[in-house]
Amino acid sequence: MRELRRRCPDAEARTLHLDWNDVHPALLDHRVDVVIAREPFPSGQLRVAVGPRPCACQQHNPWAQHAQA
């Protein structure tokens, strides 16, 4: 968060803790835009980028263009 705020001072960002079984529903019902989570979690209708820190977001979310499958 610190680095995001440094790079994008005008961006609105906040953190929210989710239970492991709430990752998918939170994305689909728009409670969150992006999730950093450990797999496994249901990924239907999501764009998932796997790396040192996997990230998931809805396929139509602007962040999805940055994801690499």
C-alpha positions as CSV (number, residue, x, y, z in Angstrom):
1,M,0.0,0.0,0.0
2,R,2.8,2.4,0.9
3,E,4.4,1.9,-2.6
4,L,1.0,2.3,-4.4
5,R,0.3,5.5,-2.5
6,R,3.8,6.8,-3.3
7,R,3.4,6.0,-7.0
8,C,-0.2,7.1,-7.3
9,P,-1.0,9.7,-4.7
10,D,-4.4,10.5,-6.1
11,A,-5.5,6.9,-6.3
12,E,-8.1,5.8,-3.7
13,A,-6.9,2.5,-2.2
14,R,-7.7,0.6,1.0
15,T,-7.2,-2.9,2.3
16,L,-9.8,-5.4,3.4
17,H,-9.2,-8.8,4.9
18,L,-11.3,-11.6,3.4
19,D,-11.8,-15.1,4.5
20,W,-10.4,-17.7,2.0
21,N,-13.9,-18.6,0.9
22,D,-15.0,-15.0,0.3
23,V,-12.4,-14.1,-2.4
24,H,-14.6,-15.1,-5.4
25,P,-17.9,-13.7,-4.1
26,A,-16.2,-10.4,-3.0
27,L,-14.9,-9.9,-6.5
28,L,-18.1,-10.8,-8.3
29,D,-20.4,-8.6,-6.1
30,H,-18.0,-5.6,-6.5
31,R,-17.0,-5.4,-2.8
32,V,-13.4,-5.3,-4.0
33,D,-11.7,-4.6,-7.3
34,V,-8.5,-6.6,-6.9
35,V,-7.5,-9.5,-4.6
36,I,-4.1,-10.7,-3.6
37,A,-4.7,-14.2,-2.4
38,R,-3.2,-17.7,-2.2
39,E,-4.7,-20.4,-4.4
40,P,-6.7,-22.4,-4.5
41,F,-9.9,-20.4,-4.8
42,P,-12.7,-20.6,-7.5
43,S,-11.6,-18.6,-10.5
44,G,-14.6,-18.8,-12.8
45,Q,-15.4,-15.4,-14.4
46,L,-12.1,-14.0,-13.0
47,R,-8.8,-13.0,-14.6
48,V,-6.0,-14.4,-12.5
49,A,-2.4,-13.4,-12.8
50,V,0.0,-15.8,-11.1
51,G,3.3,-14.6,-9.9
52,P,5.1,-14.0,-6.6
53,R,1.8,-12.5,-5.5
54,P,-1.2,-13.9,-7.4
55,C,-3.8,-11.3,-8.2
56,A,-7.4,-11.8,-9.3
57,C,-10.0,-9.4,-10.6
58,Q,-13.2,-9.5,-12.7
59,Q,-12.5,-10.0,-16.4
60,H,-14.0,-6.6,-17.3
61,N,-12.2,-4.7,-14.6
62,P,-9.6,-2.1,-15.9
63,W,-7.0,-3.9,-13.8
64,A,-7.5,-7.1,-15.9
65,Q,-5.6,-5.6,-18.8
66,H,-2.5,-5.7,-16.6
67,A,-2.9,-9.4,-15.8
68,Q,-1.0,-12.1,-17.6
69,A,-2.5,-15.5,-17.6
